[in-house]
Amino acid sequence: MRNRYFVCYDVSDQQRLTQTYKKMNGYGEPIQYSVFVCDLNEREIIFMREDLEDLLNMSEDRLIIINAGSAEKSKDRVTSIGKPIKPAREGAIVI
């Protein structure tokens, strides 16, 4: 079963910021600067967290992961105003 996660990060170093963005593109779709929507299973979320924890400096950077529940059901719970959000791909593509 896949859950929908919103992943938000605030990275203070430009090089880490670029690396984080590239890494997150393997797990989900960007919907805002430094905000991604990811439909992941239990194993994929563990891999994503490990990848980001290895990449980020936890004394300088911030990472927020919001579990919105079932990927299928959460599509009806998210409202976007303005330019439409591209739908998340099915599954993760880990780079």
C-alpha positions in Angstrom: 0.0 0.0 0.0 1.2 3.5 -0.9 0.8 6.5 1.2 1.1 10.1 0.0 3.8 12.1 1.7 4.5 15.8 1.5 8.2 16.4 2.0 9.4 20.0 2.7 13.0 21.0 3.4 15.0 24.1 4.2 18.6 23.6 3.4 21.1 26.3 4.2 24.0 25.3 1.9 23.5 25.7 -1.9 25.4 22.5 -2.7 23.3 20.4 -0.3 20.2 22.1 -1.6 20.9 21.1 -5.1 21.8 17.5 -4.1 18.6 17.3 -2.0 16.5 18.5 -4.9 18.1 15.9 -7.3 17.6 13.1 -4.7 14.0 14.0 -4.1 13.3 13.9 -7.8 13.9 10.2 -7.6 11.1 9.8 -5.0 8.4 12.2 -6.0 7.3 15.3 -7.9 8.2 18.9 -7.0 5.0 21.0 -6.3 6.7 24.1 -4.9 10.3 25.1 -4.2 11.6 22.6 -1.7 8.2 20.8 -1.5 7.6 17.4 -3.0 4.6 15.1 -3.1 5.6 11.4 -3.0 3.5 8.2 -3.2 5.7 5.7 -1.4 5.3 2.3 0.3 6.8 1.5 3.7 10.2 0.4 2.3 10.5 3.4 0.0 9.9 6.0 2.8 12.6 4.3 4.9 15.1 4.6 2.0 14.1 8.2 1.3 14.6 9.2 5.0 18.0 7.4 5.1 19.1 9.1 1.9 18.1 12.6 3.2 19.5 12.1 6.7 22.9 11.1 5.0 22.7 14.2 2.8 21.5 16.9 5.2 23.3 18.7 8.0 20.8 18.2 10.8 22.2 21.1 12.9 21.7 23.6 10.0 18.9 22.1 7.8 15.3 21.2 8.4 13.2 18.4 7.0 9.5 17.9 7.4 7.6 14.7 6.2 3.8 14.8 6.3 2.0 11.5 5.9 -1.4 12.3 4.2 -2.6 8.7 4.3 -3.6 6.4 1.5 -2.2 7.8 -1.8 -5.5 7.0 -3.6 -7.7 8.7 -0.9 -5.5 11.7 -0.3 -6.0 12.9 -3.9 -9.4 14.2 -2.8 -8.0 15.9 0.3 -5.5 18.3 -1.4 -6.7 21.6 -2.8 -4.5 23.6 -5.1 -5.4 27.2 -6.3 -3.6 28.6 -9.3 -1.3 26.7 -11.6 -2.3 23.0 -11.4 -0.1 20.5 -9.6 1.2 17.7 -11.8 0.0 14.4 -10.5 2.6 12.2 -8.8 4.0 9.3 -10.8 3.0 5.9 -9.8 5.7 4.5 -7.5 9.1 5.9 -6.8 12.1 6.1 -9.1 15.2 5.9 -7.0 18.3 7.3 -8.5 
